[in-house]
Amino acid sequence: MPKPSKGPRLGAGPAHERKILANLAKSLIEHRSIRTTEAKARRLQPYIEKLITKAKKGDIHNRRMVARKLSTQVDKYTRGFDAVYTLFDEVVPDLDPNRQGGYTRIVKLPARRGDNAPMVEISLVTEKVEAKAKVKPAKEEAAQPEQAEEAKEAETTEETVEDAVQTQEDSEENSESAEAEEAADSEEK
């Protein structure tokens, strides 16, 4: 018996589970947003994220790998390859090229009426990503505040010395000009 995958089991066996995930992925690619149970959406999210990452590369090898994941024997010649075409040629160009993951979003909805199952809406994210500032390693951050404080102290010390020198020069100029004025007044008298 094959080892069960992580997370909740979606079907009776692994083959059924693969078919459920492939069908959910095809529906998400086709409609860009679907409503399903929370367990299925949580299992679908990493599955579709990996397919989109392969589709962003865009080469024939990755196209075949995605087609293998999405198509089954029943729909091998129809819907599976339509979903591959849609993913590579319509969905991926709409995505932001700067986005490094997080291509899907899960939003919680009210519980289903019949069995009170938790429902969610999983959708593709096409919004642009803002560039984040580069984060410095912790060692550099710890050293920089100390250096910054020392630099500020040195600047304030330099500014204080410069101000004192400037004040002294101003007072000398003022005293020289005052002496010159007194000499000029005494000569006139």
C-alpha positions as CSV (number, residue, x, y, z in Angstrom):
1,M,0.0,0.0,0.0
2,P,1.4,3.4,-0.9
3,K,2.3,5.8,1.9
4,P,-0.4,8.4,2.4
5,S,0.4,12.0,1.7
6,K,0.4,14.7,4.2
7,G,-2.9,16.3,5.1
8,P,-6.4,15.1,4.8
9,R,-7.2,12.3,2.4
10,L,-9.5,13.5,-0.4
11,G,-10.6,10.2,-1.8
12,A,-10.6,6.4,-1.3
13,G,-7.1,5.9,-2.7
14,P,-4.1,7.7,-4.1
15,A,-5.3,7.5,-7.7
16,H,-8.6,9.0,-6.8
17,E,-6.9,11.7,-4.8
18,R,-4.7,12.6,-7.8
19,K,-7.8,12.8,-10.1
20,I,-9.6,15.1,-7.6
21,L,-6.5,17.5,-7.4
22,A,-6.2,17.5,-11.2
23,N,-9.8,18.3,-11.7
24,L,-9.7,21.1,-9.0
25,A,-6.6,22.5,-10.7
26,K,-8.2,22.5,-14.1
27,S,-11.3,24.2,-12.8
28,L,-9.2,26.8,-11.0
29,I,-7.2,27.5,-14.2
30,E,-10.3,27.7,-16.3
31,H,-12.4,29.9,-14.0
32,R,-9.6,31.7,-12.1
33,S,-11.6,31.2,-8.9
34,I,-13.6,28.3,-7.4
35,R,-15.5,27.5,-4.2
36,T,-14.7,24.3,-2.5
37,T,-14.2,22.8,1.0
38,E,-11.4,24.1,3.1
39,A,-9.6,20.7,3.1
40,K,-9.6,20.5,-0.7
41,A,-8.4,24.0,-1.0
42,R,-5.5,23.5,1.4
43,R,-4.4,20.5,-0.5
44,L,-4.9,22.2,-3.9
45,Q,-2.8,25.3,-3.0
46,P,0.7,23.8,-3.1
47,Y,-0.3,21.6,-6.1
48,I,-1.3,24.6,-8.3
49,E,1.6,26.8,-7.0
50,K,4.1,24.2,-8.3
51,L,2.3,24.0,-11.7
52,I,2.3,27.8,-12.0
53,T,6.0,27.9,-11.2
54,K,6.7,25.4,-13.9
55,A,4.5,27.4,-16.3
56,K,6.4,30.6,-15.7
57,K,9.6,28.8,-17.0
58,G,7.6,28.3,-20.2
59,D,9.8,25.6,-22.0
60,I,8.5,22.5,-23.6
61,H,9.7,20.2,-20.9
62,N,7.8,22.0,-18.2
63,R,4.7,22.2,-20.5
64,R,4.8,18.4,-20.7
65,M,5.3,18.0,-17.0
66,V,2.2,20.2,-16.3
67,A,0.2,18.3,-18.9
68,R,1.1,15.0,-17.2
69,K,-0.2,16.4,-13.8
70,L,-3.4,17.8,-15.3
71,S,-4.5,15.2,-17.7
72,T,-6.0,11.8,-17.0
73,Q,-6.9,8.9,-19.3
74,V,-10.5,10.0,-19.6
75,D,-9.8,13.6,-20.8
76,K,-6.3,13.1,-22.3
77,Y,-7.4,14.6,-25.6
78,T,-9.7,17.3,-24.5
79,R,-9.9,19.3,-21.2
80,G,-6.4,18.5,-19.8
81,F,-4.6,20.1,-22.7
82,D,-7.0,23.0,-22.9
83,A,-6.1,23.7,-19.3
84,V,-2.3,23.5,-20.1
85,Y,-2.8,26.0,-23.0
86,T,-4.8,28.3,-20.8
87,L,-2.3,28.1,-18.0
88,F,0.8,28.8,-20.2
89,D,-0.7,31.3,-22.7
90,E,-3.4,33.2,-20.7
91,V,-2.9,32.8,-16.9
92,V,0.9,33.2,-16.6
93,P,1.2,36.4,-18.8
94,D,-1.4,38.0,-16.5
95,L,0.7,37.2,-13.4
96,D,3.3,39.7,-12.1
97,P,6.8,38.5,-13.2
98,N,8.2,39.8,-9.9
99,R,6.0,37.5,-7.8
100,Q,8.1,34.7,-6.4
101,G,5.2,32.6,-5.1
102,G,1.9,33.1,-3.5
103,Y,-0.1,32.8,-6.7
104,T,-3.3,31.7,-5.0
105,R,-5.4,33.2,-2.3
106,I,-7.9,31.4,0.0
107,V,-10.8,33.3,1.5
108,K,-13.1,31.8,4.0
109,L,-16.9,31.6,3.3
110,P,-19.9,30.7,5.4
111,A,-20.3,27.0,6.1
112,R,-22.2,24.8,3.6
113,R,-25.9,24.5,4.5
114,G,-26.3,20.7,4.1
115,D,-23.5,19.3,6.2
116,N,-22.0,22.5,7.7
117,A,-18.6,21.9,6.0
118,P,-16.2,24.8,6.1
119,M,-16.2,26.4,2.6
120,V,-13.6,28.7,1.0
121,E,-12.9,30.4,-2.2
122,I,-9.5,29.8,-3.8
123,S,-8.5,32.2,-6.5
124,L,-5.5,33.2,-8.6
125,V,-3.7,36.4,-7.5
126,T,-3.0,38.8,-10.4
127,E,-2.2,42.0,-8.5
128,K,1.3,43.5,-8.8
129,V,3.8,43.0,-6.1
130,E,5.5,46.0,-4.5
131,A,9.3,45.6,-4.2
132,K,10.4,45.0,-0.7
133,A,13.5,46.7,0.8
134,K,16.4,44.5,1.2
135,V,16.7,43.0,4.7
136,K,20.2,43.1,6.2
137,P,21.4,40.1,8.2
138,A,21.0,40.3,12.0
139,K,24.7,40.6,12.7
140,E,25.0,43.7,10.6
141,E,21.9,45.2,12.1
142,A,23.2,44.7,15.6
143,A,26.5,46.3,14.8
144,Q,25.1,49.3,12.8
145,P,23.1,50.9,15.6
146,E,26.2,51.1,17.7
147,Q,28.2,52.5,14.8
148,A,25.4,54.9,14.0
149,E,25.3,56.2,17.7
150,E,29.0,56.7,17.6
151,A,28.8,58.5,14.3
152,K,26.1,60.8,15.7
153,E,28.1,61.5,18.8
154,A,31.1,62.3,16.7
155,E,29.0,64.6,14.4
156,T,27.5,66.5,17.3
157,T,31.0,66.8,18.9
158,E,32.3,68.2,15.6
159,E,29.4,70.5,15.2
160,T,29.8,71.8,18.8
161,V,33.5,72.4,18.2
162,E,32.8,74.1,14.9
163,D,30.1,76.3,16.5
164,A,32.5,77.3,19.3
165,V,35.2,78.1,16.8
166,Q,32.8,80.1,14.7
167,T,31.5,82.0,17.7
168,Q,35.0,82.8,18.8
169,E,35.9,84.0,15.3
170,D,32.7,86.1,15.2
171,S,33.5,87.6,18.6
172,E,37.1,88.4,17.5
173,E,35.8,90.1,14.3
174,N,33.3,92.1,16.4
175,S,35.9,93.2,18.8
176,E,38.3,94.2,16.0
177,S,35.5,96.2,14.2
178,A,34.6,97.8,17.5
179,E,38.2,98.8,18.1
180,A,38.4,100.2,14.6
181,E,35.3,102.2,15.1
182,E,36.6,103.6,18.4
183,A,39.9,104.5,16.7
184,A,38.1,106.2,13.8
185,D,35.9,108.1,16.3
186,S,38.9,109.2,18.3
187,E,40.7,110.5,15.2
188,E,37.7,112.5,14.2
189,K,37.6,114.3,17.5
